[in-house]
Amino acid sequence: MADIRIGIIGIGNMGSSHAKHLNEGVVPGAKLVAVCDVRDERLTWATENLGKKVRTYENTEAFYAAAAELDAVIIATPHYDHPPLAIEGFGHNLHVLTEKPAGVYTRQVREMNEVAAKSDKTFCIMYNQRTDGTHQKVKELVESGELGEIKRTNWIITSWYRSQSYYDSGGWRATWAGEGGGVLLNQCPHNLDLWQWMCGLPKRVRAFCSFGKYHDIEVEDDVTAYVEYENGATGLFITSTGEAPGTNRLEITGDRGKLVMEGGNLTFHRTRVGEREFNRTHTGGFGGPEVWKCDIRAGRSGGAHVGIMKNWISAIQNGTKLLSPGEEGIRGLQLGNAMLLSAWTDDWVNIPVDEDLYYEKLQERIKNSTSKKKTAKGKTLDTKGSY
Amino acid sequence: MADIRIGIIGIGNMGSSHAKHLNEGVVPGAKLVAVCDVRDERLTWATENLGKKVRTYENTEAFYAAAAELDAVIIATPHYDHPPLAIEGFGHNLHVLTEKPAGVYTRQVREMNEVAAKSDKTFCIMYNQRTDGTHQKVKELVESGELGEIKRTNWIITSWYRSQSYYDSGGWRATWAGEGGGVLLNQCPHNLDLWQWMCGLPKRVRAFCSFGKYHDIEVEDDVTAYVEYENGATGLFITSTGEAPGTNRLEITGDRGKLVMEGGNLTFHRTRVGEREFNRTHTGGFGGPEVWKCDIRAGRSGGAHVGIMKNWISAIQNGTKLLSPGEEGIRGLQLGNAMLLSAWTDDWVNIPVDEDLYYEKLQERIKNSTSKKKTAKGKTLDTKGSY
């Protein structure tokens, strides 16, 4: 089977990392043949580091004009450009792997998903944390029913500390026009994706966000979100870039006990009988079900970014199942958009989010931005420092 | 100095425990001389277990009619009766120690506090968890400034599991008329008190309560409350009687790091420099302040219920400082009332709570109660199984 010929748009931090991996041959069946970046210095880097066989393009027009020589594209640009560049890729009959997040607002991502659905191409999103063995084990324990029906989820994910110098490192950073949000759009997409991947999407959200609370930025850097699921379970998602040291602790409570993921450890506090059954049958007044503390050993990690690329190439070549289908990228974004919209409107927000209302409210913020940072219009592919 | 002559109203679980302790002489300077209960079997118990020197009264009228032979009263009745019985105690020139909570709604507790303030008597509330060495250490680390300015508080206190048989054990339990609330009024008063004692009262609350979610009861058994403090810090309080096993984990984040109290352990993740200073001065983009994980050894526990009684007697006899002044009982109740009112109105609630609105909303619930449990009007002192 012929190697899949890959082009990468955006060779900043993530794009250049993917380029190097592909060039080193760690993804069987894949061959890097082209890269695209609007910054001269990144193209110089490409020429010096990727070899002469990898063609370089200084804009996406030129890149896609040569799409006939590609089978697939990896998009590693700033967030706003993921959907339009993915749509263009499908238009050129290419398989697409996009960096996270899927986009900035759900309307553009829905449009991308519709184009993807009509194509026969393989669409993947770089939710590399889905390859993590512990994350997979949590999902498996929930889905297999071991934990019983979920009652409550609680993720304190405040370990995204950033100092002002981080935000000052790129003019597009932490602006409504440049990134379309703060911690929810830049640092947390993995967590929002994992949360819905493990526990499903809630039906409504009531969130409290602070904007520029700990930094001289206009977007959110502190979030507390309360959610309610269809079955009546509740959930919390707490994040911040202003706490040091932060916490990364996920607790999921179900009828059969409690899962706690923290510090790389996974503990299942398992009840010997279901709580609902105990509640019905116990006659002793005080007291609860017997609980066993079980240390759960998770499987090995599935290779992070390289793992996602391998999985994508295998799906293209062999039709195997995608671990992180591109169409699912909209789910975590629903959560992030709902949290911001709830804070902006000081009200409940149902999921799916009203995509037109969200777009309108976002445009207001772009229009009224007082950020001193100006996003240069011509620098749409500036991925410097993206994480 | 003459012993303080004490009478106890209500000798159910807690009252009988206090009576036994006093009778055993573990509280220096205090002498149990009278008990009061509306239940014959409790008075029989008193006669058989407390000796003939302890007088028994079958109602509060008779008890208070003999108040001249008392110096102080301990009130261990159901919640609603704490304020009126305390007010009556002050009227008879008695020192007062009331069980928690201070009352059911803030209006009655404010009235009690006003009467207490006008008296020259020593007013104390049984917030015995304030005697705990770990709780005191948390408060001390916050107040001394070691933790720096607080950014976020987060208490997951779901370790209050109760089965249906618990609720069925008393007709007054978990009814609006009998207890005036559920987990916030019965199980959590200690936690609500400690939370405000350590971290102060927030300025407003947005809470989400479920009523009879896990049990056949009409009051709340599941609560998630988000709060905002005057300095901009945020907080969460999560409780439930429907999760097994529950969690008791308090995390307080400040400028100098993070305190975590869980499983009897107290850990201070201390930053070497304050986060705000690091934020201003760091130039490296990524990265955060150096953090030291410090295991904090707390002082010895101060004796729980007996400790509070000793502290109260010492304050009466020697004018020493009260650890748990009765007037402070209203503070935790502000939190509990605010949480319920926020859930009932699906809106923000400022602290202090609008006491008339709260009273009105509570009366609506009592009036519209469909609970099959009927609280016998004459059994106002039924403390059976109180905790």
Interface residues (C-beta under 8 A of the other chain):
Chain A: K151 R152 N154 I156 T158 Y161 R162 S163 Q164 S165 Y166 S169 R206 F208 S210 K213 Y214 H215 D222 T224 Y226 E228 G232 T234 L236 I238 S240 G242 E243 A244 P245 G246 T247 E251 T253 G257 K258 V260 H269 T271 E275 F278 N279 R280 H282 T283 G284 G285 F286 G287 G288 P289 V291 G385
Chain B: K151 R152 N154 I156 T158 Y161 R162 S163 Q164 S165 Y166 S169 R206 F208 S210 K213 Y214 H215 D222 T224 Y226 E228 G232 T234 L236 I238 S240 G242 E243 A244 P245 G246 T247 E251 T253 G257 K258 H269 T271 E275 F278 N279 R280 H282 T283 G284 G285 F286 G287 G288 P289 V291 G385
